């Protein structure tokens, strides 16, 4: 999977990737916002407690631990815990 980071002064501020054959055909091209959190697992649990849902459970990936969540109205967003300060 090709992933391209967008940076300002060496600090990653965004990223993009090609939606290849690993993505279901019904998932359209899209943007998503990531919020940094101190604890991805606790944030996902709090989302559910407040009426949201977890679309992708807390998962470790190279830059840190992330999850994809929906707010109670269905809005999608992601959260990530980084192993070092960003």
PDB file of N, CA, C and O in Angstrom:
ATOM      1  N   UNK A   1       0.854  -1.174   0.000  1.00  0.00           N
ATOM      2  CA  UNK A   1       0.000   0.000   0.000  1.00  0.00           C
ATOM      3  C   UNK A   1       0.897   1.233   0.000  1.00  0.00           C
ATOM      4  O   UNK A   1       1.785   1.354   0.844  1.00  0.00           O
ATOM      5  N   UNK A   2       0.677   2.127  -0.921  1.00  0.00           N
ATOM      6  CA  UNK A   2       1.421   3.368  -1.017  1.00  0.00           C
ATOM      7  C   UNK A   2       0.788   4.402  -0.100  1.00  0.00           C
ATOM      8  O   UNK A   2      -0.402   4.691  -0.221  1.00  0.00           O
ATOM      9  N   UNK A   3       1.575   4.968   0.822  1.00  0.00           N
ATOM     10  CA  UNK A   3       1.097   5.987   1.748  1.00  0.00           C
ATOM     11  C   UNK A   3       2.033   7.171   1.652  1.00  0.00           C
ATOM     12  O   UNK A   3       3.252   7.010   1.716  1.00  0.00           O
ATOM     13  N   UNK A   4       1.480   8.347   1.499  1.00  0.00           N
ATOM     14  CA  UNK A   4       2.276   9.564   1.353  1.00  0.00           C
ATOM     15  C   UNK A   4       1.963  10.509   2.501  1.00  0.00           C
ATOM     16  O   UNK A   4       0.808  10.874   2.721  1.00  0.00           O
ATOM     17  N   UNK A   5       3.002  10.903   3.234  1.00  0.00           N
ATOM     18  CA  UNK A   5       2.819  11.858   4.338  1.00  0.00           C
ATOM     19  C   UNK A   5       2.980  13.283   3.843  1.00  0.00           C
ATOM     20  O   UNK A   5       3.864  13.581   3.040  1.00  0.00           O
ATOM     21  N   UNK A   6       2.123  14.150   4.328  1.00  0.00           N
ATOM     22  CA  UNK A   6       2.217  15.581   4.060  1.00  0.00           C
ATOM     23  C   UNK A   6       2.877  16.200   5.281  1.00  0.00           C
ATOM     24  O   UNK A   6       2.427  15.987   6.407  1.00  0.00           O
ATOM     25  N   UNK A   7       3.944  16.969   5.064  1.00  0.00           N
ATOM     26  CA  UNK A   7       4.705  17.502   6.182  1.00  0.00           C
ATOM     27  C   UNK A   7       4.943  18.996   6.042  1.00  0.00           C
ATOM     28  O   UNK A   7       4.996  19.543   4.940  1.00  0.00           O
ATOM     29  N   UNK A   8       5.084  19.637   7.196  1.00  0.00           N
ATOM     30  CA  UNK A   8       5.526  21.022   7.294  1.00  0.00           C
ATOM     31  C   UNK A   8       6.686  21.022   8.271  1.00  0.00           C
ATOM     32  O   UNK A   8       6.533  20.586   9.412  1.00  0.00           O
ATOM     33  N   UNK A   9       7.842  21.504   7.842  1.00  0.00           N
ATOM     34  CA  UNK A   9       9.037  21.550   8.690  1.00  0.00           C
ATOM     35  C   UNK A   9       9.348  20.203   9.323  1.00  0.00           C
ATOM     36  O   UNK A   9       9.748  20.149  10.486  1.00  0.00           O
ATOM     37  N   UNK A  10       9.169  19.093   8.567  1.00  0.00           N
ATOM     38  CA  UNK A  10       9.480  17.767   9.052  1.00  0.00           C
ATOM     39  C   UNK A  10       8.430  17.146   9.956  1.00  0.00           C
ATOM     40  O   UNK A  10       8.613  16.022  10.422  1.00  0.00           O
ATOM     41  N   UNK A  11       7.345  17.840  10.214  1.00  0.00           N
ATOM     42  CA  UNK A  11       6.270  17.340  11.086  1.00  0.00           C
ATOM     43  C   UNK A  11       5.099  16.896  10.223  1.00  0.00           C
ATOM     44  O   UNK A  11       4.583  17.673   9.421  1.00  0.00           O
ATOM     45  N   UNK A  12       4.678  15.643  10.388  1.00  0.00           N
ATOM     46  CA  UNK A  12       3.563  15.118   9.609  1.00  0.00           C
ATOM     47  C   UNK A  12       2.269  15.792  10.031  1.00  0.00           C
ATOM     48  O   UNK A  12       1.926  15.827  11.213  1.00  0.00           O
ATOM     49  N   UNK A  13       1.555  16.326   9.048  1.00  0.00           N
ATOM     50  CA  UNK A  13       0.277  16.991   9.309  1.00  0.00           C
ATOM     51  C   UNK A  13      -0.880  16.325   8.583  1.00  0.00           C
ATOM     52  O   UNK A  13      -2.036  16.707   8.763  1.00  0.00           O
ATOM     53  N   UNK A  14      -0.568  15.333   7.764  1.00  0.00           N
ATOM     54  CA  UNK A  14      -1.608  14.634   7.022  1.00  0.00           C
ATOM     55  C   UNK A  14      -0.999  13.515   6.206  1.00  0.00           C
ATOM     56  O   UNK A  14       0.218  13.338   6.164  1.00  0.00           O
ATOM     57  N   UNK A  15      -1.863  12.775   5.567  1.00  0.00           N
ATOM     58  CA  UNK A  15      -1.387  11.688   4.734  1.00  0.00           C
ATOM     59  C   UNK A  15      -2.473  11.250   3.766  1.00  0.00           C
ATOM     60  O   UNK A  15      -3.647  11.579   3.932  1.00  0.00           O
ATOM     61  N   UNK A  16      -2.063  10.509   2.763  1.00  0.00           N
ATOM     62  CA  UNK A  16      -3.024   9.996   1.799  1.00  0.00           C
ATOM     63  C   UNK A  16      -2.500   8.686   1.230  1.00  0.00           C
ATOM     64  O   UNK A  16      -1.298   8.420   1.229  1.00  0.00           O
ATOM     65  N   UNK A  17      -3.431   7.880   0.749  1.00  0.00           N
ATOM     66  CA  UNK A  17      -3.050   6.607   0.160  1.00  0.00           C
ATOM     67  C   UNK A  17      -4.032   6.228  -0.931  1.00  0.00           C
ATOM     68  O   UNK A  17      -5.155   6.730  -0.984  1.00  0.00           O
ATOM     69  N   UNK A  18      -3.592   5.345  -1.787  1.00  0.00           N
ATOM     70  CA  UNK A  18      -4.424   4.833  -2.858  1.00  0.00           C
ATOM     71  C   UNK A  18      -5.368   3.787  -2.265  1.00  0.00           C
ATOM     72  O   UNK A  18      -4.948   2.921  -1.498  1.00  0.00           O
ATOM     73  N   UNK A  19      -6.626   3.879  -2.625  1.00  0.00           N
ATOM     74  CA  UNK A  19      -7.602   2.871  -2.201  1.00  0.00           C
ATOM     75  C   UNK A  19      -7.520   1.718  -3.199  1.00  0.00           C
ATOM     76  O   UNK A  19      -8.189   1.720  -4.233  1.00  0.00           O
ATOM     77  N   UNK A  20      -6.689   0.740  -2.867  1.00  0.00           N
ATOM     78  CA  UNK A  20      -6.430  -0.383  -3.766  1.00  0.00           C
ATOM     79  C   UNK A  20      -7.443  -1.517  -3.581  1.00  0.00           C
ATOM     80  O   UNK A  20      -8.513  -1.319  -3.004  1.00  0.00           O
ATOM     81  N   UNK A  21      -7.097  -2.689  -4.070  1.00  0.00           N
ATOM     82  CA  UNK A  21      -8.020  -3.841  -4.014  1.00  0.00           C
ATOM     83  C   UNK A  21      -8.300  -4.324  -2.594  1.00  0.00           C
ATOM     84  O   UNK A  21      -9.197  -5.144  -2.396  1.00  0.00           O
ATOM     85  N   UNK A  22      -7.559  -3.840  -1.604  1.00  0.00           N
ATOM     86  CA  UNK A  22      -7.813  -4.223  -0.217  1.00  0.00           C
ATOM     87  C   UNK A  22      -9.031  -3.522   0.374  1.00  0.00           C
ATOM     88  O   UNK A  22      -9.524  -3.918   1.430  1.00  0.00           O
ATOM     89  N   UNK A  23      -9.515  -2.491  -0.295  1.00  0.00           N
ATOM     90  CA  UNK A  23     -10.696  -1.761   0.166  1.00  0.00           C
ATOM     91  C   UNK A  23     -11.939  -2.355  -0.478  1.00  0.00           C
ATOM     92  O   UNK A  23     -11.918  -2.655  -1.672  1.00  0.00           O
ATOM     93  N   UNK A  24     -13.014  -2.534   0.267  1.00  0.00           N
ATOM     94  CA  UNK A  24     -14.262  -3.016  -0.357  1.00  0.00           C
ATOM     95  C   UNK A  24     -14.728  -2.047  -1.440  1.00  0.00           C
ATOM     96  O   UNK A  24     -14.587  -0.832  -1.297  1.00  0.00           O
ATOM     97  N   UNK A  25     -15.277  -2.584  -2.510  1.00  0.00           N
ATOM     98  CA  UNK A  25     -15.706  -1.767  -3.646  1.00  0.00           C
ATOM     99  C   UNK A  25     -16.747  -0.725  -3.250  1.00  0.00           C
ATOM    100  O   UNK A  25     -16.828   0.330  -3.880  1.00  0.00           O
ATOM    101  N   UNK A  26     -17.549  -1.001  -2.212  1.00  0.00           N
ATOM    102  CA  UNK A  26     -18.606  -0.071  -1.813  1.00  0.00           C
ATOM    103  C   UNK A  26     -18.107   1.117  -0.987  1.00  0.00           C
ATOM    104  O   UNK A  26     -18.881   2.025  -0.687  1.00  0.00           O
ATOM    105  N   UNK A  27     -16.827   1.119  -0.618  1.00  0.00           N
ATOM    106  CA  UNK A  27     -16.280   2.240   0.160  1.00  0.00           C
ATOM    107  C   UNK A  27     -15.803   3.309  -0.817  1.00  0.00           C
ATOM    108  O   UNK A  27     -14.880   3.066  -1.595  1.00  0.00           O
ATOM    109  N   UNK A  28     -16.423   4.494  -0.786  1.00  0.00           N
ATOM    110  CA  UNK A  28     -16.026   5.543  -1.727  1.00  0.00           C
ATOM    111  C   UNK A  28     -14.717   6.215  -1.294  1.00  0.00           C
ATOM    112  O   UNK A  28     -14.297   6.116  -0.141  1.00  0.00           O
ATOM    113  N   UNK A  29     -14.103   6.885  -2.232  1.00  0.00           N
ATOM    114  CA  UNK A  29     -12.950   7.718  -1.904  1.00  0.00           C
ATOM    115  C   UNK A  29     -13.400   8.725  -0.856  1.00  0.00           C
ATOM    116  O   UNK A  29     -14.495   9.278  -0.963  1.00  0.00           O
ATOM    117  N   UNK A  30     -12.574   8.971   0.152  1.00  0.00           N
ATOM    118  CA  UNK A  30     -13.012   9.821   1.264  1.00  0.00           C
ATOM    119  C   UNK A  30     -11.828  10.435   2.008  1.00  0.00           C
ATOM    120  O   UNK A  30     -10.677  10.037   1.833  1.00  0.00           O
ATOM    121  N   UNK A  31     -12.150  11.404   2.831  1.00  0.00           N
ATOM    122  CA  UNK A  31     -11.216  12.015   3.781  1.00  0.00           C
ATOM    123  C   UNK A  31     -11.641  11.575   5.170  1.00  0.00           C
ATOM    124  O   UNK A  31     -12.812  11.268   5.389  1.00  0.00           O
ATOM    125  N   UNK A  32     -10.724  11.541   6.094  1.00  0.00           N
ATOM    126  CA  UNK A  32     -11.067  11.334   7.497  1.00  0.00           C
ATOM    127  C   UNK A  32     -10.131  12.164   8.355  1.00  0.00           C
ATOM    128  O   UNK A  32      -8.988  12.425   7.979  1.00  0.00           O
ATOM    129  N   UNK A  33     -10.618  12.565   9.481  1.00  0.00           N
ATOM    130  CA  UNK A  33      -9.817  13.350  10.406  1.00  0.00           C
ATOM    131  C   UNK A  33      -9.321  12.434  11.517  1.00  0.00           C
ATOM    132  O   UNK A  33     -10.041  11.540  11.961  1.00  0.00           O
ATOM    133  N   UNK A  34      -8.096  12.659  11.961  1.00  0.00           N
ATOM    134  CA  UNK A  34      -7.515  11.925  13.092  1.00  0.00           C
ATOM    135  C   UNK A  34      -7.318  12.895  14.250  1.00  0.00           C
ATOM    136  O   UNK A  34      -6.850  14.019  14.066  1.00  0.00           O
ATOM    137  N   UNK A  35      -7.682  12.444  15.435  1.00  0.00           N
ATOM    138  CA  UNK A  35      -7.421  13.195  16.656  1.00  0.00           C
ATOM    139  C   UNK A  35      -6.382  12.430  17.465  1.00  0.00           C
ATOM    140  O   UNK A  35      -6.516  11.222  17.664  1.00  0.00           O
ATOM    141  N   UNK A  36      -5.353  13.121  17.928  1.00  0.00           N
ATOM    142  CA  UNK A  36      -4.368  12.483  18.806  1.00  0.00           C
ATOM    143  C   UNK A  36      -4.990  12.289  20.178  1.00  0.00           C
ATOM    144  O   UNK A  36      -5.694  13.168  20.674  1.00  0.00           O
ATOM    145  N   UNK A  37      -4.734  11.145  20.788  1.00  0.00           N
ATOM    146  CA  UNK A  37      -5.246  10.838  22.111  1.00  0.00           C
ATOM    147  C   UNK A  37      -4.156  10.145  22.915  1.00  0.00           C
ATOM    148  O   UNK A  37      -3.274   9.506  22.342  1.00  0.00           O
ATOM    149  N   UNK A  38      -4.206  10.264  24.217  1.00  0.00           N
ATOM    150  CA  UNK A  38      -3.212   9.609  25.062  1.00  0.00           C
ATOM    151  C   UNK A  38      -3.457   8.109  25.171  1.00  0.00           C
ATOM    152  O   UNK A  38      -2.534   7.356  25.478  1.00  0.00           O
ATOM    153  N   UNK A  39      -4.701   7.660  24.922  1.00  0.00           N
ATOM    154  CA  UNK A  39      -5.037   6.247  25.084  1.00  0.00           C
ATOM    155  C   UNK A  39      -6.157   5.874  24.112  1.00  0.00           C
ATOM    156  O   UNK A  39      -7.331   6.138  24.374  1.00  0.00           O
ATOM    157  N   UNK A  40      -5.788   5.265  23.003  1.00  0.00           N
ATOM    158  CA  UNK A  40      -6.760   4.889  21.975  1.00  0.00           C
ATOM    159  C   UNK A  40      -7.837   3.971  22.518  1.00  0.00           C
ATOM    160  O   UNK A  40      -9.015   4.142  22.203  1.00  0.00           O
ATOM    161  N   UNK A  41      -7.446   2.989  23.338  1.00  0.00           N
ATOM    162  CA  UNK A  41      -8.425   2.030  23.865  1.00  0.00           C
ATOM    163  C   UNK A  41      -9.451   2.721  24.761  1.00  0.00           C
ATOM    164  O   UNK A  41     -10.649   2.457  24.659  1.00  0.00           O
ATOM    165  N   UNK A  42      -8.979   3.601  25.634  1.00  0.00           N
ATOM    166  CA  UNK A  42      -9.886   4.319  26.534  1.00  0.00           C
ATOM    167  C   UNK A  42     -10.792   5.263  25.749  1.00  0.00           C
ATOM    168  O   UNK A  42     -11.967   5.416  26.085  1.00  0.00           O
ATOM    169  N   UNK A  43     -10.261   5.890  24.717  1.00  0.00           N
ATOM    170  CA  UNK A  43     -11.066   6.802  23.900  1.00  0.00           C
ATOM    171  C   UNK A  43     -12.157   6.033  23.155  1.00  0.00           C
ATOM    172  O   UNK A  43     -13.293   6.500  23.081  1.00  0.00           O
ATOM    173  N   UNK A  44     -11.831   4.870  22.607  1.00  0.00           N
ATOM    174  CA  UNK A  44     -12.833   4.047  21.919  1.00  0.00           C
ATOM    175  C   UNK A  44     -13.920   3.604  22.903  1.00  0.00           C
ATOM    176  O   UNK A  44     -15.105   3.624  22.571  1.00  0.00           O
ATOM    177  N   UNK A  45     -13.520   3.208  24.100  1.00  0.00           N
ATOM    178  CA  UNK A  45     -14.502   2.789  25.113  1.00  0.00           C
ATOM    179  C   UNK A  45     -15.407   3.951  25.505  1.00  0.00           C
ATOM    180  O   UNK A  45     -16.612   3.767  25.681  1.00  0.00           O
ATOM    181  N   UNK A  46     -14.837   5.139  25.642  1.00  0.00           N
ATOM    182  CA  UNK A  46     -15.634   6.323  26.004  1.00  0.00           C
ATOM    183  C   UNK A  46     -16.608   6.671  24.882  1.00  0.00           C
ATOM    184  O   UNK A  46     -17.738   7.080  25.148  1.00  0.00           O
ATOM    185  N   UNK A  47     -16.180   6.512  23.635  1.00  0.00           N
ATOM    186  CA  UNK A  47     -17.061   6.759  22.496  1.00  0.00           C
ATOM    187  C   UNK A  47     -18.303   5.877  22.595  1.00  0.00           C
ATOM    188  O   UNK A  47     -19.422   6.361  22.429  1.00  0.00           O
ATOM    189  N   UNK A  48     -18.109   4.590  22.864  1.00  0.00           N
ATOM    190  CA  UNK A  48     -19.236   3.655  22.988  1.00  0.00           C
ATOM    191  C   UNK A  48     -20.106   4.037  24.182  1.00  0.00           C
ATOM    192  O   UNK A  48     -21.334   4.019  24.090  1.00  0.00           O
ATOM    193  N   UNK A  49     -19.477   4.381  25.292  1.00  0.00           N
ATOM    194  CA  UNK A  49     -20.214   4.787  26.498  1.00  0.00           C
ATOM    195  C   UNK A  49     -21.127   5.978  26.227  1.00  0.00           C
ATOM    196  O   UNK A  49     -22.208   6.087  26.807  1.00  0.00           O
ATOM    197  N   UNK A  50     -20.684   6.873  25.340  1.00  0.00           N
ATOM    198  CA  UNK A  50     -21.447   8.079  25.029  1.00  0.00           C
ATOM    199  C   UNK A  50     -22.395   7.903  23.841  1.00  0.00           C
ATOM    200  O   UNK A  50     -22.980   8.878  23.369  1.00  0.00           O
ATOM    201  N   UNK A  51     -22.552   6.655  23.351  1.00  0.00           N
ATOM    202  CA  UNK A  51     -23.529   6.387  22.298  1.00  0.00           C
ATOM    203  C   UNK A  51     -22.962   6.230  20.911  1.00  0.00           C
ATOM    204  O   UNK A  51     -23.722   6.049  19.961  1.00  0.00           O
ATOM    205  N   UNK A  52     -21.649   6.293  20.757  1.00  0.00           N
ATOM    206  CA  UNK A  52     -21.020   6.098  19.457  1.00  0.00           C
ATOM    207  C   UNK A  52     -20.748   4.631  19.200  1.00  0.00           C
ATOM    208  O   UNK A  52     -21.133   3.770  19.990  1.00  0.00           O
ATOM    209  N   UNK A  53     -20.088   4.353  18.097  1.00  0.00           N
ATOM    210  CA  UNK A  53     -19.736   2.981  17.742  1.00  0.00           C
ATOM    211  C   UNK A  53     -18.281   2.915  17.296  1.00  0.00           C
ATOM    212  O   UNK A  53     -17.680   3.918  16.912  1.00  0.00           O
ATOM    213  N   UNK A  54     -17.738   1.713  17.358  1.00  0.00           N
ATOM    214  CA  UNK A  54     -16.360   1.462  16.914  1.00  0.00           C
ATOM    215  C   UNK A  54     -16.439   0.740  15.575  1.00  0.00           C
ATOM    216  O   UNK A  54     -16.988  -0.359  15.495  1.00  0.00           O
ATOM    217  N   UNK A  55     -15.894   1.351  14.521  1.00  0.00           N
ATOM    218  CA  UNK A  55     -15.880   0.742  13.189  1.00  0.00           C
ATOM    219  C   UNK A  55     -14.647  -0.134  12.996  1.00  0.00           C
ATOM    220  O   UNK A  55     -14.736  -1.230  12.442  1.00  0.00           O
ATOM    221  N   UNK A  56     -13.500   0.352  13.454  1.00  0.00           N
ATOM    222  CA  UNK A  56     -12.248  -0.418  13.446  1.00  0.00           C
ATOM    223  C   UNK A  56     -11.733  -0.372  14.870  1.00  0.00           C
ATOM    224  O   UNK A  56     -11.424   0.707  15.374  1.00  0.00           O
ATOM    225  N   UNK A  57     -11.633  -1.520  15.534  1.00  0.00           N
ATOM    226  CA  UNK A  57     -11.212  -1.518  16.928  1.00  0.00           C
ATOM    227  C   UNK A  57      -9.759  -1.059  17.074  1.00  0.00           C
ATOM    228  O   UNK A  57      -9.012  -1.063  16.095  1.00  0.00           O
ATOM    229  N   UNK A  58      -9.355  -0.665  18.274  1.00  0.00           N
ATOM    230  CA  UNK A  58      -7.973  -0.246  18.481  1.00  0.00           C
ATOM    231  C   UNK A  58      -6.990  -1.269  17.904  1.00  0.00           C
ATOM    232  O   UNK A  58      -7.035  -2.457  18.223  1.00  0.00           O
ATOM    233  N   UNK A  59      -6.110  -0.768  17.053  1.00  0.00           N
ATOM    234  CA  UNK A  59      -5.189  -1.604  16.283  1.00  0.00           C
ATOM    235  C   UNK A  59      -3.822  -0.943  16.237  1.00  0.00           C
ATOM    236  O   UNK A  59      -3.724   0.275  16.086  1.00  0.00           O
ATOM    237  N   UNK A  60      -2.772  -1.736  16.365  1.00  0.00           N
ATOM    238  CA  UNK A  60      -1.413  -1.217  16.237  1.00  0.00           C
ATOM    239  C   UNK A  60      -1.017  -1.165  14.773  1.00  0.00           C
ATOM    240  O   UNK A  60      -1.173  -2.145  14.044  1.00  0.00           O
ATOM    241  N   UNK A  61      -0.499  -0.008  14.339  1.00  0.00           N
ATOM    242  CA  UNK A  61       0.046   0.184  13.000  1.00  0.00           C
ATOM    243  C   UNK A  61       1.387   0.890  13.172  1.00  0.00           C
ATOM    244  O   UNK A  61       1.674   1.367  14.269  1.00  0.00           O
ATOM    245  N   UNK A  62       2.221   0.978  12.133  1.00  0.00           N
ATOM    246  CA  UNK A  62       3.562   1.540  12.314  1.00  0.00           C
ATOM    247  C   UNK A  62       3.635   2.899  13.037  1.00  0.00           C
ATOM    248  O   UNK A  62       4.513   3.074  13.882  1.00  0.00           O
ATOM    249  N   UNK A  63       2.749   3.867  12.741  1.00  0.00           N
ATOM    250  CA  UNK A  63       2.913   5.146  13.452  1.00  0.00           C
ATOM    251  C   UNK A  63       2.368   5.161  14.881  1.00  0.00           C
ATOM    252  O   UNK A  63       2.662   6.093  15.630  1.00  0.00           O
ATOM    253  N   UNK A  64       1.581   4.158  15.281  1.00  0.00           N
ATOM    254  CA  UNK A  64       1.001   4.158  16.628  1.00  0.00           C
ATOM    255  C   UNK A  64      -0.189   3.222  16.722  1.00  0.00           C
ATOM    256  O   UNK A  64      -0.294   2.254  15.969  1.00  0.00           O
ATOM    257  N   UNK A  65      -1.083   3.516  17.652  1.00  0.00           N
ATOM    258  CA  UNK A  65      -2.299   2.703  17.849  1.00  0.00           C
ATOM    259  C   UNK A  65      -3.495   3.567  17.461  1.00  0.00           C
ATOM    260  O   UNK A  65      -3.633   4.692  17.941  1.00  0.00           O
ATOM    261  N   UNK A  66      -4.366   3.036  16.583  1.00  0.00           N
ATOM    262  CA  UNK A  66      -5.487   3.841  16.093  1.00  0.00           C
ATOM    263  C   UNK A  66      -6.796   3.074  16.179  1.00  0.00           C
ATOM    264  O   UNK A  66      -6.809   1.858  16.373  1.00  0.00           O
ATOM    265  N   UNK A  67      -7.889   3.797  16.033  1.00  0.00           N
ATOM    266  CA  UNK A  67      -9.230   3.220  15.934  1.00  0.00           C
ATOM    267  C   UNK A  67     -10.069   4.149  15.069  1.00  0.00           C
ATOM    268  O   UNK A  67      -9.819   5.352  15.009  1.00  0.00           O
ATOM    269  N   UNK A  68     -11.067   3.577  14.400  1.00  0.00           N
ATOM    270  CA  UNK A  68     -12.020   4.364  13.613  1.00  0.00           C
ATOM    271  C   UNK A  68     -13.347   4.305  14.356  1.00  0.00           C
ATOM    272  O   UNK A  68     -13.851   3.227  14.670  1.00  0.00           O
ATOM    273  N   UNK A  69     -13.903   5.478  14.632  1.00  0.00           N
ATOM    274  CA  UNK A  69     -15.107   5.597  15.454  1.00  0.00           C
ATOM    275  C   UNK A  69     -16.199   6.351  14.711  1.00  0.00           C
ATOM    276  O   UNK A  69     -15.932   7.075  13.752  1.00  0.00           O
ATOM    277  N   UNK A  70     -17.443   6.170  15.175  1.00  0.00           N
ATOM    278  CA  UNK A  70     -18.572   6.967  14.693  1.00  0.00           C
ATOM    279  C   UNK A  70     -19.203   7.646  15.894  1.00  0.00           C
ATOM    280  O   UNK A  70     -19.368   7.035  16.950  1.00  0.00           O
ATOM    281  N   UNK A  71     -19.559   8.925  15.726  1.00  0.00           N
ATOM    282  CA  UNK A  71     -20.292   9.605  16.793  1.00  0.00           C
ATOM    283  C   UNK A  71     -21.747   9.112  16.765  1.00  0.00           C
ATOM    284  O   UNK A  71     -22.125   8.392  15.840  1.00  0.00           O
ATOM    285  N   UNK A  72     -22.567   9.481  17.751  1.00  0.00           N
ATOM    286  CA  UNK A  72     -23.950   8.982  17.796  1.00  0.00           C
ATOM    287  C   UNK A  72     -24.787   9.322  16.555  1.00  0.00           C
ATOM    288  O   UNK A  72     -25.780   8.649  16.280  1.00  0.00           O
ATOM    289  N   UNK A  73     -24.395  10.354  15.809  1.00  0.00           N
ATOM    290  CA  UNK A  73     -25.133  10.723  14.596  1.00  0.00           C
ATOM    291  C   UNK A  73     -24.559  10.052  13.355  1.00  0.00           C
ATOM    292  O   UNK A  73     -25.075  10.247  12.254  1.00  0.00           O
ATOM    293  N   UNK A  74     -23.491   9.259  13.516  1.00  0.00           N
ATOM    294  CA  UNK A  74     -22.910   8.531  12.391  1.00  0.00           C
ATOM    295  C   UNK A  74     -21.670   9.152  11.792  1.00  0.00           C
ATOM    296  O   UNK A  74     -21.066   8.570  10.892  1.00  0.00           O
ATOM    297  N   UNK A  75     -21.267  10.345  12.278  1.00  0.00           N
ATOM    298  CA  UNK A  75     -20.057  10.982  11.766  1.00  0.00           C
ATOM    299  C   UNK A  75     -18.830  10.128  12.064  1.00  0.00           C
ATOM    300  O   UNK A  75     -18.655   9.664  13.191  1.00  0.00           O
ATOM    301  N   UNK A  76     -17.986   9.921  11.066  1.00  0.00           N
ATOM    302  CA  UNK A  76     -16.811   9.074  11.228  1.00  0.00           C
ATOM    303  C   UNK A  76     -15.581   9.910  11.532  1.00  0.00           C
ATOM    304  O   UNK A  76     -15.405  10.995  10.978  1.00  0.00           O
ATOM    305  N   UNK A  77     -14.731   9.401  12.414  1.00  0.00           N
ATOM    306  CA  UNK A  77     -13.440  10.020  12.708  1.00  0.00           C
ATOM    307  C   UNK A  77     -12.517   8.948  13.256  1.00  0.00           C
ATOM    308  O   UNK A  77     -12.964   7.865  13.634  1.00  0.00           O
ATOM    309  N   UNK A  78     -11.238   9.252  13.297  1.00  0.00           N
ATOM    310  CA  UNK A  78     -10.258   8.303  13.809  1.00  0.00           C
ATOM    311  C   UNK A  78      -9.494   8.936  14.959  1.00  0.00           C
ATOM    312  O   UNK A  78      -9.386  10.159  15.054  1.00  0.00           O
ATOM    313  N   UNK A  79      -8.970   8.092  15.825  1.00  0.00           N
ATOM    314  CA  UNK A  79      -8.122   8.543  16.924  1.00  0.00           C
ATOM    315  C   UNK A  79      -6.825   7.742  16.873  1.00  0.00           C
ATOM    316  O   UNK A  79      -6.810   6.598  16.420  1.00  0.00           O
ATOM    317  N   UNK A  80      -5.732   8.357  17.343  1.00  0.00           N
ATOM    318  CA  UNK A  80      -4.454   7.663  17.328  1.00  0.00           C
ATOM    319  C   UNK A  80      -3.609   8.077  18.514  1.00  0.00           C
ATOM    320  O   UNK A  80      -3.552   9.251  18.879  1.00  0.00           O
ATOM    321  N   UNK A  81      -2.954   7.095  19.109  1.00  0.00           N
ATOM    322  CA  UNK A  81      -1.956   7.318  20.144  1.00  0.00           C
ATOM    323  C   UNK A  81      -0.600   7.087  19.500  1.00  0.00           C
ATOM    324  O   UNK A  81      -0.353   6.036  18.909  1.00  0.00           O
ATOM    325  N   UNK A  82       0.273   8.072  19.616  1.00  0.00           N
ATOM    326  CA  UNK A  82       1.608   7.971  19.062  1.00  0.00           C
ATOM    327  C   UNK A  82       2.584   7.567  20.169  1.00  0.00           C
ATOM    328  O   UNK A  82       2.425   7.986  21.315  1.00  0.00           O
ATOM    329  N   UNK A  83       3.590   6.756  19.837  1.00  0.00           N
ATOM    330  CA  UNK A  83       4.534   6.300  20.866  1.00  0.00           C
ATOM    331  C   UNK A  83       5.427   7.418  21.394  1.00  0.00           C
ATOM    332  O   UNK A  83       6.031   7.277  22.457  1.00  0.00           O
ATOM    333  N   UNK A  84       5.514   8.511  20.672  1.00  0.00           N
ATOM    334  CA  UNK A  84       6.320   9.652  21.091  1.00  0.00           C
ATOM    335  C   UNK A  84       5.539  10.923  20.810  1.00  0.00           C
ATOM    336  O   UNK A  84       4.628  10.919  19.982  1.00  0.00           O
ATOM    337  N   UNK A  85       5.882  12.002  21.483  1.00  0.00           N
ATOM    338  CA  UNK A  85       5.142  13.261  21.232  1.00  0.00           C
ATOM    339  C   UNK A  85       5.239  13.664  19.769  1.00  0.00           C
ATOM    340  O   UNK A  85       6.270  13.481  19.122  1.00  0.00           O
ATOM    341  N   UNK A  86       4.135  14.222  19.259  1.00  0.00           N
ATOM    342  CA  UNK A  86       4.130  14.675  17.858  1.00  0.00           C
ATOM    343  C   UNK A  86       4.310  16.174  17.789  1.00  0.00           C
ATOM    344  O   UNK A  86       4.333  16.744  16.697  1.00  0.00           O
TER     345      UNK A  86
END
